[in-house]
Amino acid sequence: MTTFTATEARKNIYSLVDEVNESHEAIQIQGKRGSAVLIAEGDWRVLQETLYLSSIPGMKKSILKGMRTSVRKCSKKLVW
């Protein structure tokens, strides 16, 4: 992960925003009282969704089971 001081990040904020959106690599920004991480909004949303799904009991097991199911065995109609 690339690291910048807060001063460096402030000077280059527009290019850093472009960089994280193009590369999907996080950038660490170090301040005097702590650090922060800059990531693309899309990557943030993916992380939030992953955390949400991981919090649902049995969801991980269900996803893994679904990944092992061949397409031929999948239902063509939704059964809800």
Helices and strands as residue ranges (DSSP letters): E 2-5, H 6-11, H 13-23, E 27-31, E 34-38, H 41-55, H 59-68, G 71-73
